[in-house]
């Protein structure tokens, strides 16, 4: 069963359908995916945009919007209340007049719907930059309890193999504290993907075989993670072969319970994480699912602006699964 088949099964079996808001409601790819998600009974869809325009596009393309909610920020009856709540959330960083301008942007408006409990999660990015999606999320929804950063987690899949790589998208050069948080966020995604987490904090060194600031950072991150999450098997610093290959793990880290058996890989900084997942994808023929934005107080995910309707559909399923995992 692929990870998306797994997520789809989880969502279908849920007692309550997750409510997802799509800020780019007049994008044909969004309409295609959203009507499909609704028709299959997976999520309750909220589209943002001009209702007349959305209905015209739907009619031209034979999309059924019967059970889909459409909200136009320009005519939203509770807009004033939303703006007041936004100012309160921003704690003086924005005036009411600024809020009225900012919340006309659908990414800000959609994020506020999540914050206000009108939606459970959001999928954005088909026509917006990553910053346009992530900035409102950090300002409004903010990070989950105990978290200070957001990370980009990749689920790597090939046939019956499934691994977690992080951070591959967000933090350029995380310190040891952030690296430990990235590890915890990756564990949450692993459990959602039914991967029993065994966490390896990666380095070019294994158990002191080399030294330097980069190695020390990974050693400190491993220590902090173990102290915060003693129930999760974790070890570091480990080279990738020591983390992944049983014979190498036994040779290089004989006292480790994780070495040679890891399935959650925490890279020391962004460039190695990004390079690593793309090598696995292109040379190892792994499917790369994500990045899953982890560490937010509510599920909000970013699409590529080149995303297909199928990509939107799959990200909708993934985000819905995150909603369910958040409530566990």
C-alpha positions in Angstrom: 0.0 0.0 0.0 1.5 3.4 -1.0 1.7 6.2 1.5 -1.2 8.0 -0.4 -3.3 4.9 -0.3 -2.6 4.7 3.4 -3.5 8.3 4.0 -6.7 7.9 1.9 -7.7 4.9 3.9 -7.1 6.9 7.2 -9.2 9.8 5.9 -12.0 7.6 4.6 -12.3 5.8 8.0 -12.5 9.0 10.0 -15.7 9.8 11.8 -15.6 13.5 10.7 -14.3 14.8 7.4 -11.5 17.3 7.6 -12.4 20.8 6.4 -9.7 22.1 4.0 -9.5 25.6 2.6 -8.0 26.3 -0.9 -7.1 30.0 -1.3 -6.8 29.8 -5.1 -10.4 28.9 -5.8 -10.5 30.1 -9.4 -7.5 28.0 -10.5 -8.7 25.1 -12.7 -6.2 22.7 -11.1 -7.6 23.5 -7.7 -11.2 23.2 -8.9 -10.4 19.8 -10.5 -8.8 18.4 -7.4 -11.2 20.0 -4.9 -14.3 18.7 -6.6 -12.7 15.2 -6.8 -11.8 15.3 -3.0 -15.4 16.3 -2.2 -17.0 13.8 -4.6 -15.0 11.0 -3.0 -16.1 12.0 0.4 -12.6 12.7 1.7 -12.8 16.3 2.8 -15.2 19.2 3.1 -13.9 21.8 0.7 -13.8 25.6 1.1 -12.8 27.6 -1.9 -11.8 31.3 -1.7 -12.5 33.8 -4.5 -15.1 35.5 -6.5 -18.1 33.2 -6.5 -19.4 34.2 -10.0 -16.0 33.7 -11.5 -15.5 30.3 -9.8 -18.9 29.1 -11.0 -18.2 30.2 -14.6 -14.9 28.2 -14.6 -16.7 25.2 -13.1 -19.5 25.4 -15.6 -17.0 25.6 -18.6 -15.1 22.5 -17.2 -18.1 20.6 -16.0 -17.0 20.6 -12.3 -19.8 19.9 -9.8 -19.7 22.5 -7.0 -23.0 21.5 -5.4 -21.5 20.5 -2.0 -18.6 22.9 -2.0 -18.5 26.1 0.1 -17.3 29.3 -1.6 -16.2 32.3 0.4 -15.3 35.6 -1.2 -13.1 37.7 1.1 -14.4 40.9 -0.5 -18.0 40.2 0.7 -17.4 38.0 3.8 -20.0 39.1 6.4 -17.7 38.5 9.4 -14.7 40.3 7.9 -14.6 43.1 10.5 -14.5 40.5 13.3 -11.8 38.6 11.5 -9.7 41.7 11.2 -10.1 42.5 14.9 -9.0 39.0 15.8 -6.1 39.3 13.5 -4.9 42.5 15.2 -5.2 40.7 18.6 -3.2 37.8 17.3 -0.5 40.1 16.0 -0.3 41.8 19.4 0.1 45.4 18.1 2.3 44.5 15.1 -0.4 45.5 12.7 -3.2 48.1 12.9 -6.8 47.5 12.0 -6.4 49.3 8.7 -3.4 47.2 7.9 -5.3 44.0 8.8 -8.1 45.0 6.4 -5.6 45.2 3.6 -3.7 42.1 4.5 -6.8 39.9 4.9 -8.0 40.7 1.4 -5.1 38.4 0.3 -6.6 34.9 0.1 -3.6 33.3 1.8 -4.0 35.5 4.9 -7.8 35.1 4.8 -7.5 31.3 4.4 -5.0 31.0 7.3 -7.4 33.1 9.5 -10.2 30.6 8.7 -7.9 27.8 10.0 -7.1 29.9 13.1 -10.7 30.6 13.8 -11.7 27.0 13.5 -13.8 27.4 10.4 -11.3 25.2 8.5 -9.0 22.4 9.8 -6.2 22.9 7.3 -5.1 24.7 4.2 -3.5 23.8 0.8 -2.0 26.8 -1.0 0.8 27.6 -3.5 -0.7 26.8 -6.9 -0.4 30.6 -7.7 1.5 31.9 -4.7 5.1 31.6 -3.6 6.2 29.5 -0.6 6.7 32.7 1.4 3.1 33.8 0.6 1.9 30.5 2.2 4.4 30.1 5.1 4.5 33.8 6.3 0.8 34.0 7.2 1.0 30.5 8.8 3.8 31.6 11.1 2.1 34.9 11.9 -1.4 33.6 12.5 -1.4 29.9 13.2 2.1 29.9 14.6 4.2 26.9 15.6 2.8 23.9 17.6 3.3 23.9 21.4 6.9 23.5 22.3 8.1 24.2 18.7 9.9 27.2 17.5 10.5 26.4 13.8 8.8 24.7 10.9 10.6 22.1 8.9 10.0 20.4 5.5 9.8 16.7 5.8 10.0 14.3 2.8 8.5 10.8 2.8 10.7 8.7 0.6 9.0 5.6 -0.9 10.0 2.7 -3.2 7.7 -0.3 -3.4 7.4 -1.5 0.3 10.3 0.7 1.5 9.4 3.9 3.3 11.8 6.4 5.0 11.6 9.9 6.4 14.2 12.6 5.4 14.3 16.1 7.1 14.9 19.0 6.9 14.8 19.3 3.1 13.1 22.6 2.6 13.1 25.2 5.3 16.0 25.7 7.7 19.3 26.6 6.0 21.7 26.0 8.9 19.8 24.9 12.1 21.4 25.0 15.5 21.4 22.0 17.7 18.1 23.0 19.4 16.4 23.4 16.1 17.9 20.2 14.8 16.4 18.3 17.8 13.0 19.9 17.0 13.3 18.9 13.4 13.9 15.3 14.6 10.7 15.4 16.7 8.6 16.8 13.8 10.0 14.1 11.5 8.9 11.5 14.1 5.3 12.8 14.0 5.2 12.5 10.2 6.8 9.0 10.4 4.0 7.8 12.8 1.4 9.3 10.4 2.9 7.3 7.6 3.0 4.2 9.8 6.8 4.1 10.0 8.0 2.9 13.5 10.6 5.7 14.0 14.3 4.9 14.5 16.0 8.3 14.2 19.5 8.9 13.0 21.1 12.3 13.3 23.5 12.3 10.3 27.0 13.7 9.9 30.2 13.0 8.0 31.4 11.5 11.3 30.3 8.4 13.3 30.7 8.5 17.1 33.6 10.9 17.2 35.5 9.6 14.1 36.0 13.2 13.1 35.7 16.5 15.0 34.7 20.1 14.4 31.8 22.5 15.0 29.5 20.6 12.4 30.0 17.4 14.3 29.5 18.9 17.7 26.2 20.4 16.6 24.9 17.0 15.6 26.1 15.4 18.8 24.4 18.1 20.9 21.2 17.8 18.9 21.1 14.0 19.5 21.6 14.6 23.2 18.8 17.1 23.4 16.4 14.9 21.4 17.1 11.9 23.6 16.5 13.9 26.8 13.2 15.3 25.4 12.0 12.1 23.8 13.5 9.1 25.7 10.8 6.8 24.3 11.9 7.2 20.7 15.0 5.2 19.5 17.5 7.8 18.3 21.3 8.0 17.9 24.0 10.2 16.4 26.2 11.4 15.1 26.1 8.7 12.4 27.3 8.6 8.8 24.6 7.5 6.5 26.1 4.0 5.9 26.4 3.5 9.6 22.8 4.5 10.1 21.4 2.4 7.2 23.6 -0.7 6.6 23.4 -3.3 9.4 27.0 -4.6 8.9 28.4 -1.0 8.8 26.4 0.0 11.8 27.6 -3.0 13.8 31.2 -2.2 12.9 31.2 1.6 13.4 28.6 1.9 16.3 28.4 -1.6 17.9 26.6 -0.3 21.0 23.9 1.6 19.1 20.3 0.3 18.9 19.7 2.5 15.9 22.8 2.1 13.7 22.1 0.0 10.7 18.3 0.1 11.3 17.4 3.8 11.0 14.4 4.9 9.0 14.1 8.6 10.0 17.2 10.5 8.8 17.9 14.0 10.1 20.3 15.9 8.0 22.7 18.5 9.6 21.6 21.4 7.4 19.4 22.2 4.5 21.7 21.7 1.5 22.6 18.1 2.5 18.9 17.3 3.1 17.8 18.7 -0.2 20.7 17.1 -2.1 20.1 13.8 -0.3 16.5 13.4 -1.1 17.0 14.3 -4.7 19.8 11.7 -5.1 17.5 9.1 -3.6 14.7 10.2 -5.9 16.7 10.4 -9.2 19.3 7.6 -8.7 17.4 5.4 -6.3 14.0 5.7 -8.0 12.3 6.7 -4.8 9.1 8.7 -4.9 9.5 11.9 -2.9 6.3 12.9 -1.1 6.3 16.4 0.2 7.7 18.6 1.6 5.2 18.1 4.4 5.3 21.3 6.5 5.8 20.1 10.0 5.8 22.0 13.3 2.8 24.3 12.7 -0.1 24.4 15.2 -2.4 23.4 12.3 -1.8 21.7 9.0 -0.9 24.1 6.2 0.9 22.8 3.1 2.6 24.5 0.1 2.2 23.4 -3.5 4.6 24.1 -6.3 3.4 26.7 -8.7 3.9 24.0 -11.4 1.7 21.6 -9.6 -0.8 19.5 -11.5 -4.4 18.8 -10.4 -3.2 15.4 -9.3 -0.5 17.0 -7.1 -3.2 19.2 -5.6 -5.5 16.2 -5.0 -2.7 14.2 -3.3 -1.6 17.2 -1.1 -5.2 17.5 -0.1 -5.2 13.9 1.1 -1.9 14.3 2.9 -3.1 17.5 4.6 -6.4 15.8 5.7 -4.3 12.9 7.2 -2.3 15.6 9.1 -5.5 17.0 10.5 -6.4 13.5 11.8 -2.9 12.9 13.2 -3.0 16.2 15.0 -6.1 15.2 16.9 -4.6 11.9 18.1 
